[in-house]
Structures are given as structure tokens and as C-alpha cells.
Amino acid sequence: AAAAPPRHFIADVLVRREAGKPLEVRTAVIGNVDSGKSTMVGVLTRSMLDDGRGLAREKILKFSHECRTGRTSSIGQHNLCISSTGHILNDSAFRQSQCGDVVAKSSKVITFVDLAGHEKYFKTTAFGLTGHLPDYAMLVVGANHGLIGMCKEHLGIALALKVACFFVVTKVDICPEHIRKNTMKSLQAILRKPGMKKIPVIVRSQDDVLTCARNIASGTIAPIFLCSSVTGEGLELLRSFLNLLPQRHEWYSKIKEPYEFLIDETFAVPGVGTVVAGTVKSGTLRVNDSLLLGPDIGDATFKTAAVKSIHYKRLQVEEVIAGQTAALALKKVKKTSVRKGMVLIDKRKMPKATWEFDADIAILTHSTTIHLKYQAVIHCEIVKQAAKVVAMDCEQLRTGDRSAVRFRFMVRPEYIVPGSRFLFREGKTKGIGVIIRLVE
């Protein structure tokens, strides 16, 4: 008898880091007001169900007025800690202020950047999408409301910034069947439009989860999860997906580069001094490193500073690497001399602040025309400042137009680098651009 052909097997293997050195994946949570964004984050990070009256969101909201109105007005960062075996370490007693002990046991941390949905807080959402360098955007859609209000705008801006999106349709427990079908139909229609060209995948099984997690980084598919924060429907599939979600930014290739740290928050801590929080964009930052801090508020120069101590997710560490968020205590630096939008940077990069830059821009929405001397607020990574158009290669711009323009900052020069994507806004006008070169 002929010998039987050899049998071959193919397996999907999940490789995890050792506990205490977690892989961090940042996910921006966006969507229209009242779609259930903060509630979903509360349910995921507290391993609990909502009561339909705001119990889960009260666990994570920062301010009393947010709890009263149920509307987020600030940027909140919340951690979902996952063990080396893929189990969720957060429980209902989890507290953000005491998360260091849980992070020390984690192999992976999903950082949810909870953003505002209301139109009047759009500047806060824009800062979160540009300044916090998210790997992904989780667009939350209320099944009973559909894609209304700021939902489409948030989606358009995330895609323009090249942030891969996945979708969570919430409140499926209270939504009538025909309205839910209409919501899904309109969402799938938008995703298939020529400007989007994404394949909508409704996640119904673990095989779907695996397929989506493997291919989402390519930007060709759009996973859609049907969930309820009250009944728990669909939450296990969403947790499995988050467990498998890879980093999109290739941070490993930047670990050996000269370090650069983007400052997005500043504090004055009694007994410690000035503390800055932000994201390590490149390199490896260690305690006692000497680096440049700038552009200075007064003369826009870069001054020497030293790192006194480092905290990563409220856990004291000796170093942080590219792709991680951290809080740094600085030696002999006054709180008044530090602001959002500054950077801590390696001396080898020889940084300079600039007043003017050339950019390719595209107008997303504008009611009339844009001319020379047009002013708008620029959001470029952590930089947020008004700028004026001082030159352009055409007479006027309307919605959908593209052009090469030169912007000049209105207040102070900023540290920006060519190739960075930015968002600009003025009233209901919104546009996107890429910095081509800096003007000396």
C-alpha cells in the first residue's frame, strides 16, 4: 500500500511579553454625544455591567458637572490590563489612582483615550486624536440614534489622520429591530463609499474576531461589534478582540533613535516639583537623563533639563521606551515655564522652533471660501495654536479643494517636523493637512 501523505497543521499562536513590561495599545474612543462612549469604557475597565442610569460612567468621569449631565468634556485615559494568559485583570474594585499594582502584573495594556462627543467640545476631541498618537479609534454608535451629529465628522477626521477604526454599536437591548437594521444599513453604506473603501465585517464569532484582529492594521476592513452595556451582549467578543489587537505604530524601530517626549499635561506636585505627562515619540528615556526642554514660553529657545523620576501608569520605573505614556518629574524647572505643546528632546536632534511652514491641505467642510489671511487653529500632534495663511497657490478654496499653502503661527513659534499630519478648525470649518517643509 502507498504510504499516507504527511499531515500538516497551521496554528495561530499568541506571543505575549513577560508581566511587568506590558505592550501598550492606545485606542481613542469617539462618536456622537449620548452614544454611550464613557459607559462602554466604564464597563470594559471595571468588568461590570451598567444599570441603564449611568452607574458605569460615574466610575470614570472626572468632574461633577460631567456626572450631572452625562457628557464628557475632558480627555480621560483609562487602562484595561490583560495578563499573559489573556485574562482581564481589571475588576469592579479597580481604581485608576491605584492601577500601578495591576499594571505590574500585566503583559498588555489597552489605554482608552475617552474623548468628548458634543460639538462644543470638538477642540478637546481634536487634541486627543492628534496629541495622544492613538493606534486605533473605537467609534461608538448608538443603535437607536444611528450616525447623527458629530459621528460622521469624527469618522472623517480619524480616517484623514490615518487612524484605523473599528465600530461598536451600543444600546442594542433597547433598540427596535427595524431601527437597528436601518442603523447597520447606513453604517455599511458609508464604509463602502469610494472615499472609504472598507469592508464592513459584523463580528459574530471568535473566528471573526481572529480575522479582524489579524487584518485591521492594514486598514482594509472595518469590524463592527453589536453590544449592550446593560445586558452584556457582545462584550466577550469585544474583549477578545482587544486582547488580540496589535500595535499599529512601529515603535520598536524607534527605540534606538534619539529620544523625544511630547508634553500634553503639566502638574505641580507638592514635595516633588514640576511633573509633565505625555508620550515618548522615539528613543528610550531614563532617570537622570539630561535633555532639552522647549520651545521656551519667553524666547522660544530650548533649555537644559534633567529627569528626576519616571512613572508609567502610576508605577515607578527606571526607563520608558517609544510608544509608552509616562509622567516625568523634572529637576529645577518651574511650573510656569512649562506648557502643553512643549517637547523634551535629545540634544543630537538640534531642535528649533519655527514660525512658518508649508503644507498640502484639503478642506473637509467650509460654508464659503478660504482666502489669503484666513485664520484657523492648528492641531499638529500636541501643538495647538492659531495660524494665518500667508501664501497659497490659488486664489480661493472651497469644500473638497486641495492646495499648497503657507501658515504662520500667530502667538509663538512651535516645534514641528516635516511629514506630520495636522488638523485645522475655525467655527464649523475643518480641514486636514501634511507639513511639507519648515520655513527658516
NUDREN-422313 format. One record per residue (C-alpha): residue in three letters; residue number from 0; x, y, z. Coordinates in nm, 4 decimals. Example, Ala and Ser with C-alpha at 12.3 -4.5 7.8 and 13.67 -1.06 7.14 Angstrom:
  residuo  num         u         v         w
      ALA    0    1.2300   -0.4500    0.7800
      SER    1    1.3670   -0.1060    0.7140
END
This chain:
  residuo  num         u         v         w
      ALA    0    0.0000    0.0000    0.0000
      ALA    1    0.1159    0.3522   -0.0762
      ALA    2    0.2427    0.5493    0.2195
      ALA    3   -0.0044    0.8082    0.3531
      PRO    4    0.0910    1.1672    0.2675
      PRO    5    0.2328    1.3633    0.5619
      ARG    6   -0.0181    1.5727    0.7522
      HIS    7    0.0483    1.9445    0.8069
      PHE    8   -0.1131    2.1732    1.0574
      ILE    9   -0.1367    2.5515    1.0736
      ALA   10   -0.1838    2.7250    1.4076
      ASP   11   -0.2380    3.0834    1.5205
      VAL   12   -0.0040    3.1441    1.8143
      LEU   13   -0.0378    3.4398    2.0501
      VAL   14    0.3016    3.5593    2.1762
      ARG   15    0.2995    3.7734    2.4892
      ARG   16    0.5558    3.9794    2.6765
      GLU   17    0.6513    3.8878    3.0312
      ALA   18    0.4485    4.0513    3.3069
      GLY   19    0.5690    4.3927    3.4214
      LYS   20    0.6788    4.5090    3.0735
      PRO   21    0.3418    4.5462    2.9037
      LEU   22    0.2713    4.6211    2.5403
      GLU   23    0.0646    4.9406    2.5248
      VAL   24   -0.2064    4.9922    2.2615
      ARG   25   -0.3799    5.3315    2.2624
      THR   26   -0.7408    5.3491    2.1473
      ALA   27   -0.9281    5.6794    2.1059
      VAL   28   -1.2993    5.6488    2.1908
      ILE   29   -1.5027    5.8752    1.9598
      GLY   30   -1.8631    5.9144    1.8457
      ASN   31   -2.1659    6.1394    1.8819
      VAL   32   -2.2855    6.2758    2.2171
      ASP   33   -2.5093    6.0335    2.4169
      SER   34   -2.3964    5.7289    2.2167
      GLY   35   -2.2591    5.5567    2.5312
      LYS   36   -1.8816    5.6085    2.4942
      SER   37   -1.7937    5.6657    2.8613
      THR   38   -2.0378    5.3955    2.9714
      MET   39   -1.8695    5.1443    2.7390
      VAL   40   -1.5238    5.2409    2.8709
      GLY   41   -1.6521    5.2093    3.2295
      VAL   42   -1.8000    4.8650    3.1603
      LEU   43   -1.4784    4.7398    2.9953
      THR   44   -1.2319    4.8803    3.2502
      ARG   45   -1.4362    4.7883    3.5595
      SER   46   -1.5566    4.4431    3.4424
      MET   47   -1.9133    4.5325    3.5387
      LEU   48   -2.2464    4.5967    3.3706
      ASP   49   -2.4283    4.9281    3.3621
      ASP   50   -2.7677    4.9786    3.5279
      GLY   51   -2.9045    5.1967    3.2448
      ARG   52   -2.8807    5.5028    3.4723
      GLY   53   -2.5117    5.5929    3.4385
      LEU   54   -2.3559    5.3681    3.7049
      ALA   55   -2.0592    5.2647    3.4864
      ARG   56   -1.9739    5.6096    3.3539
      GLU   57   -1.9720    5.7582    3.7057
      LYS   58   -1.6744    5.5319    3.7810
      ILE   59   -1.4559    5.7069    3.5215
      LEU   60   -1.5802    6.0662    3.4746
      LYS   61   -1.3503    6.3358    3.6153
      PHE   62   -1.5798    6.6265    3.7077
      SER   63   -1.9113    6.6656    3.8914
      HIS   64   -2.0723    6.8516    3.6001
      GLU   65   -1.9893    6.5543    3.3742
      CYS   66   -2.1691    6.3201    3.6143
      ARG   67   -2.4707    6.5539    3.6303
      THR   68   -2.5103    6.5959    3.2543
      GLY   69   -2.3652    6.2595    3.1463
      ARG   70   -2.1486    6.4384    2.8905
      THR   71   -1.7694    6.4125    2.8808
      SER   72   -1.5949    6.7498    2.8442
      SER   73   -1.2311    6.6491    2.9095
      ILE   74   -0.9816    6.3886    2.7934
      GLY   75   -0.9740    6.0821    3.0172
      GLN   76   -0.7233    5.7951    2.9991
      HIS   77   -0.8377    5.4584    3.1332
      ASN   78   -0.6466    5.1306    3.1363
      LEU   79   -0.7624    4.7799    3.0515
      CYS   80   -0.4948    4.5440    3.1863
      ILE   81   -0.4531    4.1979    3.0319
      SER   82   -0.2438    3.9111    3.1721
      SER   83   -0.0008    3.6880    2.9791
      THR   84   -0.2767    3.4248    2.9501
      GLY   85   -0.5233    3.6740    2.8010
      HIS   86   -0.7369    3.7246    3.1113
      ILE   87   -0.8708    4.0684    3.2087
      LEU   88   -0.7089    4.1823    3.5363
      ASN   89   -0.9486    4.4737    3.5983
      ASP   90   -1.2356    4.4107    3.8373
      SER   91   -1.5211    4.6197    3.9793
      ALA   92   -1.2923    4.7464    4.2591
      PHE   93   -1.0293    4.8697    4.0074
      ARG   94   -0.9277    5.2316    4.0683
      GLN   95   -0.7335    5.4411    3.8172
      SER   96   -0.5421    5.6073    4.1016
      GLN   97   -0.4137    5.2656    4.2212
      CYS   98   -0.3570    5.0953    3.8854
      GLY   99    0.0212    5.0564    3.9301
      ASP  100   -0.0126    4.7214    4.1122
      VAL  101   -0.2314    4.5793    3.8331
      VAL  102   -0.0049    4.7133    3.5553
      ALA  103    0.2919    4.5390    3.7215
      LYS  104    0.1157    4.2034    3.6606
      SER  105    0.0097    4.2875    3.3026
      SER  106    0.1527    4.1760    2.9702
      LYS  107   -0.0650    4.4132    2.7673
      VAL  108   -0.2406    4.7416    2.8473
      ILE  109   -0.5164    4.8920    2.6339
      THR  110   -0.5256    5.2675    2.7041
      PHE  111   -0.8683    5.4096    2.6241
      VAL  112   -0.8497    5.7834    2.5468
      ASP  113   -1.2100    5.8831    2.6274
      LEU  114   -1.2990    6.1898    2.4175
      ALA  115   -1.5933    6.4304    2.4111
      GLY  116   -1.8830    6.3797    2.1713
      HIS  117   -2.0546    6.7183    2.1969
      GLU  118   -1.9874    6.9665    1.9180
      LYS  119   -1.8830    7.2467    2.1538
      TYR  120   -1.6022    7.0263    2.2912
      PHE  121   -1.4660    6.9418    1.9443
      LYS  122   -1.1349    7.1186    2.0176
      THR  123   -1.0807    6.8752    2.3079
      THR  124   -1.1550    6.5776    2.0820
      ALA  125   -0.9223    6.7151    1.8109
      PHE  126   -0.6390    6.7472    2.0656
      GLY  127   -0.6980    6.3886    2.1800
      LEU  128   -0.6899    6.2484    1.8257
      THR  129   -0.3735    6.4358    1.7263
      GLY  130   -0.1772    6.4756    2.0513
      HIS  131   -0.2202    6.1311    2.2077
      LEU  132   -0.0994    5.9401    1.8964
      PRO  133   -0.3693    5.6674    1.9091
      ASP  134   -0.3139    5.3331    1.7374
      TYR  135   -0.6864    5.2908    1.6734
      ALA  136   -1.0155    5.4744    1.7038
      MET  137   -1.3183    5.3000    1.8555
      LEU  138   -1.6209    5.4725    1.7017
      VAL  139   -1.9251    5.4216    1.9247
      VAL  140   -2.2651    5.4422    1.7516
      GLY  141   -2.5973    5.4385    1.9392
      ALA  142   -2.8166    5.1758    1.7676
      ASN  143   -3.1306    5.3767    1.8460
      HIS  144   -2.9907    5.7066    1.7095
      GLY  145   -2.7771    5.5985    1.4147
      LEU  146   -2.4987    5.8003    1.2531
      ILE  147   -2.6016    6.1506    1.3519
      GLY  148   -2.4343    6.4713    1.4687
      MET  149   -2.0583    6.4531    1.5189
      CYS  150   -2.0361    6.0808    1.4394
      LYS  151   -1.9560    6.1262    1.0693
      GLU  152   -1.7202    6.4181    1.1423
      HIS  153   -1.5223    6.2148    1.3974
      LEU  154   -1.5015    5.9262    1.1497
      GLY  155   -1.3825    6.1537    0.8676
      ILE  156   -1.1134    6.3137    1.0827
      ALA  157   -0.9867    5.9787    1.2177
      LEU  158   -0.9549    5.8469    0.8627
      ALA  159   -0.7870    6.1668    0.7408
      LEU  160   -0.5317    6.1289    1.0231
      LYS  161   -0.4733    5.7674    0.9067
      VAL  162   -0.6078    5.6157    1.2310
      ALA  163   -0.7625    5.2712    1.1749
      CYS  164   -1.1200    5.2428    1.3074
      PHE  165   -1.3411    4.9715    1.4486
      PHE  166   -1.7066    5.0230    1.5370
      VAL  167   -1.9136    4.9433    1.8449
      VAL  168   -2.2921    4.9691    1.8042
      THR  169   -2.4314    5.0139    2.1574
      LYS  170   -2.7786    5.0058    2.3170
      VAL  171   -2.8892    4.7072    2.1075
      ASP  172   -3.1011    4.5897    2.4027
      ILE  173   -3.3397    4.8884    2.3870
      CYS  174   -3.3369    4.9442    2.0102
      PRO  175   -3.6308    4.8176    1.7995
      GLU  176   -3.5271    4.5650    1.5335
      HIS  177   -3.6211    4.7794    1.2309
      ILE  178   -3.4265    5.0828    1.3620
      ARG  179   -3.1209    4.8668    1.4323
      LYS  180   -3.1347    4.7314    1.0770
      ASN  181   -3.1510    5.0876    0.9402
      THR  182   -2.8504    5.1887    1.1532
      MET  183   -2.6466    4.8910    1.0309
      LYS  184   -2.7502    4.9528    0.6711
      SER  185   -2.6445    5.3205    0.6813
      LEU  186   -2.3143    5.2349    0.8579
      GLN  187   -2.2269    4.9694    0.5991
      ALA  188   -2.3220    5.2053    0.3147
      ILE  189   -2.0869    5.4763    0.4478
      LEU  190   -1.8000    5.2281    0.4863
      ARG  191   -1.8380    5.1125    0.1250
      LYS  192   -1.8294    5.4651   -0.0219
      PRO  193   -1.5452    5.5427   -0.2674
      GLY  194   -1.3617    5.7657   -0.0190
      MET  195   -1.3650    5.4940    0.2499
      LYS  196   -1.3341    5.1644    0.0574
      LYS  197   -1.3587    4.9469    0.3679
      ILE  198   -1.5101    4.6021    0.4019
      PRO  199   -1.7613    4.6016    0.6919
      VAL  200   -1.7355    4.2813    0.8995
      ILE  201   -2.0062    4.2181    1.1593
      VAL  202   -1.8335    4.0197    1.4352
      ARG  203   -2.0486    3.7254    1.5470
      SER  204   -1.7933    3.4555    1.6458
      GLN  205   -1.4368    3.4013    1.7689
      ASP  206   -1.3302    3.3222    1.4101
      ASP  207   -1.4493    3.6693    1.3074
      VAL  208   -1.2538    3.8191    1.5998
      LEU  209   -0.9345    3.6446    1.4850
      THR  210   -0.9816    3.7540    1.1231
      CYS  211   -1.0439    4.1174    1.2225
      ALA  212   -0.7539    4.1369    1.4695
      ARG  213   -0.5168    3.9974    1.2071
      ASN  214   -0.6225    4.2371    0.9302
      ILE  215   -0.7329    4.5624    1.0976
      ALA  216   -0.3844    4.7162    1.0857
      SER  217   -0.3965    4.7036    0.7037
      GLY  218   -0.6894    4.9475    0.7050
      THR  219   -0.8966    4.7446    0.4568
      ILE  220   -1.1616    4.6081    0.6949
      ALA  221   -1.3950    4.7711    0.9475
      PRO  222   -1.5004    4.5364    1.2335
      ILE  223   -1.8486    4.6078    1.3734
      PHE  224   -1.9471    4.4841    1.7210
      LEU  225   -2.3092    4.4777    1.8408
      CYS  226   -2.3036    4.5365    2.2172
      SER  227   -2.5123    4.6271    2.5182
      SER  228   -2.3564    4.7737    2.8322
      VAL  229   -2.6635    4.6701    3.0352
      THR  230   -2.7192    4.3071    2.9291
      GLY  231   -2.3551    4.2346    2.8372
      GLU  232   -2.4432    4.1195    2.4854
      GLY  233   -2.1371    4.1176    2.2560
      LEU  234   -1.8919    4.2275    2.5270
      GLU  235   -1.6990    3.8973    2.5343
      LEU  236   -1.6271    3.9236    2.1605
      LEU  237   -1.5125    4.2849    2.2052
      ARG  238   -1.2822    4.1860    2.4958
      SER  239   -1.1348    3.9021    2.2871
      PHE  240   -1.0706    4.1455    2.0033
      LEU  241   -0.8967    4.3949    2.2353
      ASN  242   -0.6839    4.1104    2.3735
      LEU  243   -0.5593    4.0257    2.0213
      LEU  244   -0.5293    4.3837    1.8916
      PRO  245   -0.1700    4.4572    1.7742
      GLN  246    0.0152    4.7885    1.7899
      ARG  247   -0.0155    4.9808    1.4644
      HIS  248    0.2763    5.2202    1.5058
      GLU  249    0.6128    5.0534    1.4562
      TRP  250    0.7532    5.1746    1.7877
      TYR  251    1.0252    4.9066    1.8015
      SER  252    1.2040    5.0675    1.5080
      LYS  253    1.2171    5.3959    1.7023
      ILE  254    1.3540    5.2680    2.0343
      LYS  255    1.7200    5.3270    1.9378
      GLU  256    1.6598    5.6710    1.7853
      PRO  257    1.7345    5.9963    1.9768
      TYR  258    1.4613    6.0434    2.2353
      GLU  259    1.1666    6.2799    2.2011
      PHE  260    0.8875    6.3244    2.4580
      LEU  261    0.5643    6.5130    2.3762
      ILE  262    0.4159    6.7030    2.6730
      ASP  263    0.0352    6.7051    2.6863
      GLU  264   -0.0208    6.7821    3.0590
      THR  265    0.1686    6.9669    3.3323
      PHE  266    0.1357    6.9486    3.7117
      ALA  267    0.2894    7.0997    4.0232
      VAL  268    0.3072    6.8164    4.2799
      PRO  269    0.3787    6.9184    4.6426
      GLY  270    0.7082    6.7699    4.7613
      VAL  271    0.8036    6.6598    4.4088
      GLY  272    0.8007    6.9756    4.1966
      THR  273    0.7120    7.0120    3.8309
      VAL  274    0.5727    6.6994    3.6638
      VAL  275    0.4999    6.6663    3.2914
      ALA  276    0.2901    6.3905    3.1339
      GLY  277    0.2880    6.2791    2.7735
      THR  278    0.4029    6.0255    2.5162
      VAL  279    0.7502    5.9013    2.4264
      LYS  280    0.7598    5.9511    2.0480
      SER  281    1.1052    5.7999    1.9962
      GLY  282    1.4057    5.6675    2.1851
      THR  283    1.4464    5.5383    2.5418
      LEU  284    1.4173    5.7842    2.8299
      ARG  285    1.5937    5.7067    3.1608
      VAL  286    1.6140    5.8614    3.5066
      ASN  287    1.8850    6.1334    3.5334
      ASP  288    1.8963    6.1829    3.1549
      SER  289    1.9852    6.5389    3.0528
      LEU  290    1.7788    6.6738    2.7647
      LEU  291    1.6415    6.9917    2.6092
      LEU  292    1.3044    7.1422    2.7075
      GLY  293    1.1335    7.3844    2.4721
      PRO  294    1.0301    7.5930    2.2909
      ASP  295    1.0565    7.8265    2.5912
      ILE  296    0.7489    8.0399    2.6655
      GLY  297    0.9561    8.3589    2.6631
      ASP  298    1.2245    8.3362    2.3927
      ALA  299    1.1344    8.0079    2.2099
      THR  300    1.4772    7.8566    2.2824
      PHE  301    1.5481    7.5065    2.4169
      LYS  302    1.6883    7.4915    2.7705
      THR  303    1.8604    7.2034    2.9502
      ALA  304    1.6524    6.9946    3.1913
      ALA  305    1.7046    6.6664    3.3761
      VAL  306    1.4661    6.3833    3.4650
      LYS  307    1.4367    6.3221    3.8406
      SER  308    1.1947    6.0263    3.8341
      ILE  309    0.9613    5.8437    3.5936
      HIS  310    0.6168    5.6952    3.6498
      TYR  311    0.4480    5.4671    3.3947
      LYS  312    0.0779    5.4110    3.4697
      ARG  313    0.1421    5.5171    3.8337
      LEU  314    0.4216    5.2602    3.8609
      GLN  315    0.7709    5.3960    3.9319
      VAL  316    1.0168    5.2787    3.6644
      GLU  317    1.3759    5.3469    3.5612
      GLU  318    1.3046    5.3935    3.1884
      VAL  319    1.0282    5.4308    2.9300
      ILE  320    1.0521    5.3467    2.5605
      ALA  321    0.8963    5.4759    2.2384
      GLY  322    0.5204    5.4284    2.2314
      GLN  323    0.4639    5.4490    2.6075
      THR  324    0.2872    5.7238    2.8006
      ALA  325    0.4614    5.8461    3.1151
      ALA  326    0.4859    6.1165    3.3799
      LEU  327    0.8302    6.2717    3.4380
      ALA  328    0.9407    6.4746    3.7393
      LEU  329    1.1889    6.7430    3.6276
      LYS  330    1.4778    6.8868    3.8310
      LYS  331    1.4818    7.2621    3.8983
      VAL  332    1.2138    7.3528    3.6437
      LYS  333    0.9356    7.5944    3.7424
      LYS  334    0.5751    7.5026    3.6654
      THR  335    0.5233    7.8434    3.4991
      SER  336    0.7978    7.7708    3.2446
      VAL  337    0.6272    7.4553    3.1114
      ARG  338    0.3117    7.4320    2.8983
      LYS  339    0.1232    7.1866    2.6778
      GLY  340    0.2807    7.1635    2.3338
      MET  341    0.6435    7.1677    2.4505
      VAL  342    0.8821    6.8775    2.3976
      LEU  343    1.1678    6.7123    2.5865
      ILE  344    1.4190    6.6200    2.3204
      ASP  345    1.7685    6.4799    2.2677
      LYS  346    2.0426    6.7384    2.2080
      ARG  347    2.1550    6.5426    1.8995
      LYS  348    1.8367    6.6445    1.7156
      MET  349    1.9362    7.0137    1.7437
      PRO  350    1.5720    7.1280    1.7629
      LYS  351    1.4499    7.4714    1.6521
      ALA  352    1.1128    7.6399    1.6864
      THR  353    0.9570    7.7721    1.3672
      TRP  354    0.7080    8.0484    1.2842
      GLU  355    0.6112    7.9419    0.9304
      PHE  356    0.5654    7.6150    0.7427
      ASP  357    0.4443    7.4974    0.4018
      ALA  358    0.1727    7.2326    0.3859
      ASP  359   -0.0549    7.0421    0.1491
      ILE  360   -0.4109    7.0846    0.2777
      ALA  361   -0.7585    6.9544    0.1944
      ILE  362   -1.0799    7.1277    0.3052
      LEU  363   -1.3239    6.8823    0.4663
      THR  364   -1.6096    7.1254    0.5400
      HIS  365   -1.6443    7.5007    0.4828
      SER  366   -1.9572    7.7078    0.4226
      THR  367   -1.7991    7.9764    0.1981
      THR  368   -1.4481    8.0307    0.0568
      ILE  369   -1.0999    8.0470    0.2100
      HIS  370   -0.8735    8.3332    0.1013
      LEU  371   -0.5322    8.4736    0.1901
      LYS  372   -0.5052    8.5853    0.5583
      TYR  373   -0.7560    8.3178    0.6623
      GLN  374   -0.7019    8.2202    1.0282
      ALA  375   -0.7649    7.8821    1.1925
      VAL  376   -0.6490    7.6787    1.4935
      ILE  377   -0.3823    7.4203    1.4046
      HIS  378   -0.3757    7.0809    1.5827
      CYS  379   -0.0455    6.9115    1.4982
      GLU  380    0.0346    6.6318    1.7452
      ILE  381    0.0493    6.8238    2.0767
      VAL  382    0.0738    7.1709    1.9166
      LYS  383   -0.2495    7.3719    1.9349
      GLN  384   -0.2282    7.7336    1.8182
      ALA  385   -0.3961    7.9812    1.5834
      ALA  386   -0.2210    8.0314    1.2496
      LYS  387   -0.2740    8.2544    0.9459
      VAL  388   -0.2475    8.1686    0.5764
      VAL  389    0.0273    8.3982    0.4375
      ALA  390    0.0614    8.2370    0.0914
      MET  391   -0.1327    7.9908   -0.1246
      ASP  392   -0.1086    7.8600   -0.4793
      CYS  393   -0.4652    7.9542   -0.5770
      GLU  394   -0.6991    8.2476   -0.5144
      GLN  395   -0.9622    8.0700   -0.3059
      LEU  396   -1.0566    7.7302   -0.1612
      ARG  397   -1.3939    7.5616   -0.1100
      THR  398   -1.5128    7.2334    0.0454
      GLY  399   -1.3277    6.9392   -0.1099
      ASP  400   -1.0464    7.1514   -0.2605
      ARG  401   -0.6753    7.0758   -0.2165
      SER  402   -0.3923    7.3270   -0.2216
      ALA  403   -0.0370    7.4056   -0.1089
      VAL  404   -0.0370    7.6888    0.1467
      ARG  405    0.1996    7.8586    0.3901
      PHE  406    0.0849    7.9020    0.7511
      ARG  407    0.2311    8.1406    1.0093
      PHE  408    0.1712    8.0919    1.3813
      MET  409    0.0012    8.3907    1.5484
      VAL  410    0.1343    8.3776    1.9063
      ARG  411    0.4685    8.1970    1.9337
      PRO  412    0.6905    7.9661    1.7251
      GLU  413    0.6403    7.5922    1.7764
      TYR  414    0.8459    7.2752    1.7356
      ILE  415    0.7039    7.0777    1.4418
      VAL  416    0.8588    6.8312    1.1974
      PRO  417    0.8008    6.7782    0.8216
      GLY  418    0.5753    6.4855    0.7371
      SER  419    0.3454    6.5392    1.0367
      ARG  420   -0.0298    6.5325    0.9736
      PHE  421   -0.2392    6.8111    1.1234
      LEU  422   -0.5983    6.9213    1.1592
      PHE  423   -0.7186    7.2819    1.1400
      ARG  424   -1.0536    7.4233    1.2502
      GLU  425   -1.2369    7.7554    1.2630
      GLY  426   -1.6021    7.7566    1.3633
      LYS  427   -1.7610    7.4765    1.1614
      THR  428   -1.4751    7.4770    0.9115
      LYS  429   -1.2491    7.1744    0.9280
      GLY  430   -0.9513    7.0707    0.7170
      ILE  431   -0.6599    6.8316    0.7129
      GLY  432   -0.3003    6.8746    0.6002
      VAL  433    0.0553    6.7416    0.5878
      ILE  434    0.3602    6.9572    0.6666
      ILE  435    0.5941    6.9627    0.3650
      ARG  436    0.8766    7.1818    0.4891
      LEU  437    0.9659    7.4408    0.7524
      VAL  438    1.0439    7.7994    0.6564
      GLU  439    1.3591    7.9347    0.8222
END
